[in-house]
């Protein structure tokens, strides 16, 4: 609780407050203070004025400690000094009304070189449900463990205008969507101030639900791969598809075949090692786990992931068929239950066909009787069933 003596001391200076610049001026910070106007004019509410004065005093004390620590650390701070400086760079400004108002209006866009705006953005990402939604969808929809053994995101990845895990129509992905990543921390340790060092990242777009005819199951299919994408804490508005980098595999539009169910198209952002990726890149038979292992990486290097789902619809049928012809050289297949006269791909012999026909006839008779008792469309079904019983 704030000491009454501190509030009294702050209130005693209310009469000297000449305006917002008296409370919030700081040349070393942001231009937000220059445009900030208190919600109430000076003198309208003594408690409000006292709160502003107290916040200003605390901020000034924190900034003074920050300046002294920077001076003592010099150009090569120790790890402990860098940690303390990074903390003070946030604490000295995080309660500033001008900073808070600016972040509320802009979400920090264009100001992420300043640690305080990254801290506020990370707090919002964690506290307001965005991170929880991503993790819930990744676990609930089986991205873990089908694609990744585990995932601990350190950045916010966003598909423009699309909620993570939502069901989308395939034709809207005829062209690559806009995808961006917001980093809250520098890719290298020990950075202080407003420096923005870059690191290189890889973007993979993987479908783990591509039907595999040989195994009668599903396999991963790679729809896009780009390496050497330079990103930093100020790259939050960079579209990764259009960013600089080395395109390893061109974008293939999403095309879920009829009868193959919902596909989980997953976007994975990986921090690269010291060397460029060396693992072979191919569409069919791709394995993200094998790719990480071959490049000396692990799931800890996956900094962010998200996904959308899509399935065949009549509306998207033409788009899906065109995509199959353009990228696979064939018409889009249709999947469904195996025919009644085949088991495990082997046709039934004459005896097996006769047994299957008897079973089917008996089943239809039972269904017809149940429908008749239930008052359903039984008349016709029951009439057809009686000769079978005779």
C-alpha positions as CSV (number, residue, x, y, z in Angstrom):
1,X,0.0,0.0,0.0
2,X,1.2,3.5,-0.8
3,X,2.3,5.5,2.3
4,X,0.0,8.3,3.2
5,X,3.1,10.5,3.7
6,X,4.2,9.9,0.1
7,X,0.7,10.8,-1.2
8,X,0.7,13.9,1.0
9,X,4.2,14.9,-0.3
10,X,3.1,14.3,-3.9
11,X,-0.1,16.2,-3.3
12,X,1.9,19.2,-2.0
13,X,3.4,19.5,-5.4
14,X,0.1,19.6,-7.3
15,X,0.0,23.4,-7.3
16,X,3.4,23.3,-9.1
17,X,2.2,21.0,-11.9
18,X,2.2,23.1,-15.0
19,X,0.8,20.5,-17.3
20,X,1.6,17.1,-18.7
21,X,5.2,17.9,-19.5
22,X,5.9,18.5,-15.8
23,X,4.7,15.0,-14.9
24,X,5.9,12.9,-17.9
25,X,8.8,14.7,-19.7
26,X,11.7,12.4,-20.4
27,X,13.9,13.0,-23.5
28,X,15.4,9.5,-23.4
29,X,12.0,7.7,-23.8
30,X,9.3,7.9,-26.4
31,X,7.4,10.7,-28.1
32,X,4.2,9.4,-26.4
33,X,4.8,11.9,-23.6
34,X,4.7,14.8,-26.0
35,X,1.1,13.9,-26.9
36,X,-0.2,12.7,-23.6
37,X,-2.9,14.8,-21.9
38,X,-4.2,13.8,-18.4
39,X,-7.8,12.7,-18.3
40,X,-8.6,15.4,-15.8
41,X,-7.3,19.0,-15.7
42,X,-5.0,19.9,-12.9
43,X,-6.8,20.5,-9.6
44,X,-10.0,18.8,-10.7
45,X,-9.3,15.7,-8.5
46,X,-6.6,16.0,-5.9
47,X,-6.3,12.1,-5.7
48,X,-5.8,11.9,-9.4
49,X,-3.1,14.6,-9.4
50,X,-1.4,12.9,-6.4
51,X,-1.4,9.6,-8.3
52,X,0.2,11.2,-11.4
53,X,2.8,12.9,-9.3
54,X,3.6,9.7,-7.4
55,X,4.0,7.7,-10.6
56,X,6.2,10.4,-12.0
57,X,8.4,10.4,-9.0
58,X,8.8,6.6,-9.0
59,X,9.5,6.6,-12.7
60,X,12.2,9.3,-12.3
61,X,13.8,7.3,-9.5
62,X,13.8,4.1,-11.7
63,X,15.3,6.1,-14.7
64,X,18.0,7.5,-12.4
65,X,19.0,4.0,-11.3
66,X,18.9,2.9,-15.0
67,X,21.2,5.8,-16.0
68,X,23.7,5.0,-13.2
69,X,23.7,1.3,-14.0
70,X,24.3,2.0,-17.7
71,X,27.2,4.3,-16.9
72,X,28.8,1.8,-14.6
73,X,28.3,-1.1,-17.0
74,X,29.8,0.7,-20.0
75,X,29.7,-0.8,-23.5
76,X,30.3,-4.3,-22.3
77,X,28.0,-5.1,-19.4
78,X,28.3,-8.4,-17.6
79,X,25.4,-10.9,-17.9
80,X,24.1,-9.8,-14.5
81,X,24.4,-6.1,-15.4
82,X,22.6,-6.8,-18.7
83,X,19.8,-8.6,-16.9
84,X,19.4,-5.7,-14.4
85,X,19.5,-3.1,-17.2
86,X,16.8,-5.1,-19.2
87,X,14.6,-5.2,-16.2
88,X,14.9,-1.5,-15.4
89,X,14.3,-0.6,-19.1
90,X,10.8,-2.0,-18.5
91,X,10.2,-1.0,-14.9
92,X,11.2,2.7,-15.5
93,X,8.4,3.2,-18.0
94,X,5.8,0.4,-17.7
95,X,3.6,2.4,-15.3
96,X,3.8,5.6,-17.3
97,X,0.3,6.7,-18.3
98,X,1.6,8.0,-21.7
99,X,3.1,4.6,-22.4
100,X,0.0,2.7,-21.4
101,X,-2.3,5.0,-23.4
102,X,0.0,4.7,-26.5
103,X,0.1,0.9,-26.2
104,X,-3.7,0.7,-25.8
105,X,-4.1,2.7,-29.0
106,X,-1.4,1.1,-31.2
107,X,-0.7,-2.3,-29.5
108,X,2.9,-1.1,-29.7
109,X,3.1,-1.2,-33.5
110,X,6.2,0.6,-34.7
111,X,7.7,0.9,-31.2
112,X,8.9,-2.6,-30.4
113,X,12.5,-1.5,-30.4
114,X,11.6,-0.2,-26.9
115,X,11.6,-3.0,-24.3
116,X,8.6,-1.6,-22.5
117,X,6.3,-2.1,-25.5
118,X,7.5,-5.6,-26.0
119,X,6.9,-6.4,-22.3
120,X,3.4,-5.0,-22.5
121,X,2.7,-7.0,-25.8
122,X,4.0,-10.2,-24.2
123,X,1.8,-9.6,-21.1
124,X,-1.2,-9.1,-23.3
125,X,-0.4,-12.3,-25.4
126,X,-0.1,-14.4,-22.3
127,X,-2.9,-12.9,-20.2
128,X,-5.7,-12.2,-22.7
129,X,-6.0,-15.7,-24.2
130,X,-4.1,-15.7,-27.5
131,X,-1.3,-18.0,-26.2
132,X,-3.9,-20.2,-24.5
133,X,-5.9,-20.5,-27.7
134,X,-2.9,-21.5,-29.7
135,X,-1.8,-24.2,-27.2
136,X,-5.3,-25.5,-26.8
137,X,-5.7,-26.0,-30.5
138,X,-2.3,-27.5,-31.0
139,X,-2.9,-30.1,-28.3
140,X,-6.6,-30.7,-29.0
141,X,-6.1,-31.1,-32.7
142,X,-3.2,-33.5,-32.3
143,X,-0.4,-31.3,-33.8
144,X,1.3,-32.6,-30.6
145,X,2.3,-35.5,-31.0
146,X,1.5,-36.0,-34.7
147,X,4.0,-33.4,-35.9
148,X,5.9,-32.2,-32.9
149,X,6.8,-34.0,-29.7
150,X,6.3,-30.8,-27.7
151,X,6.1,-27.1,-28.2
152,X,6.9,-24.1,-26.0
153,X,6.3,-21.0,-28.1
154,X,8.4,-17.9,-27.4
155,X,6.8,-15.7,-30.1
156,X,3.3,-14.9,-31.4
157,X,2.6,-16.2,-34.9
158,X,-0.4,-14.8,-36.6
159,X,-2.3,-15.5,-39.9
160,X,-3.9,-12.2,-41.0
161,X,-7.6,-12.3,-40.1
162,X,-7.7,-16.0,-39.3
163,X,-8.2,-17.6,-35.9
164,X,-5.8,-20.5,-35.1
165,X,-7.3,-23.9,-35.7
166,X,-10.4,-22.6,-37.4
167,X,-12.0,-24.3,-40.4
168,X,-11.3,-22.4,-43.7
169,X,-12.3,-23.0,-47.3
170,X,-9.4,-24.3,-49.4
171,X,-9.8,-21.9,-52.3
172,X,-9.0,-18.9,-50.2
173,X,-5.5,-20.3,-49.9
174,X,-4.9,-20.4,-53.7
175,X,-2.2,-17.8,-52.9
176,X,-0.1,-17.8,-49.7
177,X,-1.7,-16.1,-46.7
178,X,-0.1,-13.2,-44.9
179,X,1.7,-14.6,-41.8
180,X,3.8,-12.6,-39.3
181,X,5.7,-13.3,-36.1
182,X,6.1,-11.0,-33.0
183,X,9.2,-11.6,-30.9
184,X,9.2,-10.3,-27.4
185,X,12.9,-11.0,-26.7
186,X,16.0,-10.7,-28.7
187,X,17.3,-13.8,-30.5
188,X,20.7,-13.4,-28.7
189,X,21.3,-12.8,-25.0
190,X,22.8,-9.7,-23.4
191,X,21.3,-7.1,-25.7
192,X,20.4,-3.8,-23.9
193,X,18.9,-0.5,-25.1
194,X,17.1,-0.3,-28.4
195,X,19.5,-2.4,-30.5
196,X,17.6,-4.9,-32.7
197,X,19.9,-7.8,-33.7
198,X,18.5,-10.3,-36.2
199,X,18.6,-14.1,-36.5
200,X,17.7,-16.4,-39.3
201,X,14.6,-18.5,-39.3
202,X,12.8,-21.1,-41.4
203,X,9.1,-21.3,-42.3
204,X,7.6,-24.7,-43.0
205,X,4.0,-25.3,-44.0
206,X,3.1,-29.0,-43.4
207,X,0.0,-31.1,-43.9
208,X,0.1,-34.2,-41.7
209,X,-3.1,-35.5,-43.1
210,X,-2.1,-36.3,-46.7
211,X,-3.5,-39.8,-47.7
212,X,-0.8,-42.4,-48.2
213,X,-2.0,-45.1,-50.7
214,X,0.8,-47.5,-49.9
215,X,0.3,-47.7,-46.1
216,X,-3.5,-46.9,-46.2
217,X,-2.9,-44.2,-43.6
218,X,-1.7,-40.6,-43.6
219,X,1.7,-38.9,-44.2
220,X,3.2,-35.5,-44.0
221,X,3.2,-33.3,-47.2
222,X,5.3,-30.2,-47.3
223,X,3.5,-27.2,-48.9
224,X,6.1,-24.5,-48.5
225,X,9.6,-24.1,-47.2
226,X,11.7,-21.0,-46.9
227,X,15.0,-20.6,-44.9
228,X,17.3,-17.8,-44.0
229,X,14.5,-15.3,-43.1
230,X,16.1,-12.5,-41.1
231,X,13.9,-11.5,-38.2
232,X,14.2,-9.3,-35.1
233,X,11.9,-7.8,-32.5
234,X,10.9,-5.1,-34.9
235,X,9.8,-7.6,-37.6
236,X,6.3,-7.9,-36.3
237,X,4.7,-6.7,-39.5
238,X,6.9,-8.6,-42.0
239,X,5.0,-11.2,-44.1
240,X,7.1,-14.3,-43.9
241,X,6.0,-15.5,-47.3
242,X,7.2,-12.2,-48.9
243,X,10.2,-11.7,-46.7
244,X,13.8,-12.0,-47.7
245,X,15.2,-15.5,-47.5
246,X,15.9,-18.7,-49.5
247,X,12.9,-20.4,-50.9
248,X,13.5,-24.1,-50.7
249,X,10.1,-25.3,-52.0
250,X,7.5,-23.2,-53.8
251,X,4.1,-22.7,-52.3
252,X,1.5,-25.4,-53.1
253,X,-2.1,-24.3,-52.5
254,X,-4.1,-26.4,-50.0
255,X,-6.2,-29.1,-51.7
256,X,-7.9,-31.6,-49.4
257,X,-9.3,-34.5,-51.5
258,X,-12.9,-35.5,-51.2
259,X,-13.4,-38.1,-48.5
260,X,-10.0,-37.5,-46.9
261,X,-11.5,-35.6,-43.9
262,X,-10.2,-32.4,-42.3
263,X,-6.6,-31.5,-43.0
264,X,-4.5,-29.7,-40.4
265,X,-2.3,-27.2,-42.4
266,X,0.4,-26.3,-39.9
267,X,2.7,-23.3,-40.1
268,X,6.0,-23.8,-38.2
269,X,8.7,-21.2,-37.5
270,X,12.1,-22.6,-36.6
271,X,15.2,-20.7,-35.4
272,X,18.1,-21.9,-37.5
273,X,21.5,-23.0,-36.3
274,X,24.8,-21.5,-37.3
275,X,24.6,-23.2,-40.7
276,X,21.9,-23.1,-43.4
277,X,19.6,-26.1,-43.5
278,X,21.1,-29.1,-45.1
279,X,18.3,-31.7,-44.9
280,X,16.7,-32.8,-48.2
281,X,13.4,-31.0,-48.9
282,X,10.7,-32.9,-50.7
283,X,6.9,-32.6,-50.7
284,X,5.9,-36.3,-50.3
285,X,7.3,-38.3,-47.4
286,X,8.5,-35.2,-45.6
287,X,9.1,-35.6,-41.8
288,X,9.5,-32.5,-39.7
289,X,11.1,-34.5,-36.9
290,X,13.7,-36.0,-39.4
291,X,14.3,-32.5,-40.7
292,X,15.0,-31.1,-37.3
293,X,17.3,-34.0,-36.4
294,X,19.2,-33.8,-39.7
295,X,19.9,-30.1,-39.1
296,X,21.0,-30.5,-35.4
297,X,17.8,-28.9,-34.2
298,X,15.0,-30.0,-31.8
299,X,11.5,-28.9,-30.8
300,X,13.1,-26.3,-28.6
301,X,14.1,-24.5,-31.7
302,X,10.5,-24.2,-32.9
303,X,9.7,-20.7,-31.8
304,X,6.1,-20.5,-32.9
305,X,3.4,-22.6,-34.7
306,X,-0.2,-22.2,-35.7
307,X,-2.6,-24.0,-38.0
308,X,-5.9,-23.9,-39.9
309,X,-8.1,-26.8,-41.0
310,X,-9.8,-27.4,-44.3
311,X,-11.8,-30.2,-46.0
312,X,-13.3,-30.8,-49.4
313,X,-16.4,-28.9,-50.3
314,X,-18.4,-28.6,-53.5
315,X,-17.5,-24.9,-53.6
316,X,-13.8,-25.6,-53.5
317,X,-14.0,-28.7,-55.9
318,X,-12.7,-26.9,-59.0
319,X,-9.8,-25.3,-57.1
320,X,-8.8,-28.6,-55.5
321,X,-9.0,-30.5,-58.9
322,X,-6.9,-27.7,-60.5
323,X,-4.3,-27.9,-57.8
324,X,-4.0,-31.6,-58.1
325,X,-3.5,-31.4,-61.9
326,X,-1.0,-28.5,-61.6
327,X,1.2,-30.0,-58.8
328,X,0.6,-33.7,-59.0
329,X,-0.3,-34.3,-62.6
330,X,-3.6,-36.0,-61.9
331,X,-7.2,-35.4,-61.2
332,X,-8.2,-35.0,-57.6
333,X,-9.0,-38.5,-56.1
334,X,-12.0,-39.4,-54.1
335,X,-11.8,-41.5,-50.9
336,X,-14.4,-43.5,-49.2
337,X,-15.3,-46.9,-47.7
338,X,-13.9,-50.0,-49.6
339,X,-16.5,-51.7,-51.8
340,X,-18.5,-54.5,-50.3
341,X,-17.0,-57.2,-52.5
342,X,-13.5,-56.5,-51.4
343,X,-11.6,-57.0,-48.2
344,X,-8.0,-55.6,-47.8
345,X,-7.9,-54.9,-51.5
346,X,-8.6,-58.6,-52.4
347,X,-11.8,-59.5,-54.2
348,X,-14.1,-62.1,-52.5
349,X,-14.4,-65.5,-54.0
350,X,-17.8,-67.1,-54.8
351,X,-18.4,-68.6,-51.4
352,X,-17.4,-65.4,-49.6
353,X,-19.7,-63.4,-51.8
354,X,-22.6,-65.8,-51.0
355,X,-22.0,-65.5,-47.2
356,X,-21.8,-61.7,-47.5
357,X,-25.1,-61.5,-49.4
358,X,-26.8,-63.6,-46.8
359,X,-25.5,-61.4,-44.0
360,X,-26.5,-58.3,-45.8
361,X,-30.0,-59.7,-46.5
362,X,-30.5,-60.6,-42.8
363,X,-29.2,-57.2,-41.7
364,X,-31.7,-55.4,-43.9
365,X,-34.5,-57.5,-42.6
366,X,-33.7,-56.7,-39.0
367,X,-33.5,-53.0,-39.7
368,X,-36.9,-53.1,-41.5
369,X,-38.5,-54.8,-38.4
370,X,-37.0,-52.3,-36.0
371,X,-38.2,-49.4,-38.1
372,X,-41.7,-50.9,-38.2
373,X,-41.8,-51.3,-34.4
374,X,-40.5,-47.7,-34.0
375,X,-43.2,-46.4,-36.3
376,X,-40.7,-45.3,-38.9
377,X,-40.8,-45.9,-42.7
378,X,-41.6,-49.5,-41.9
379,X,-44.4,-50.6,-44.2
380,X,-42.2,-51.1,-47.3
381,X,-39.2,-52.3,-45.4
382,X,-41.2,-54.9,-43.4
383,X,-43.1,-56.1,-46.5
384,X,-39.7,-56.7,-48.1
385,X,-38.5,-58.5,-45.0
386,X,-41.3,-61.1,-44.7
387,X,-40.4,-63.1,-47.7
388,X,-36.9,-63.4,-46.3
389,X,-38.3,-65.0,-43.1
390,X,-40.6,-67.5,-45.0
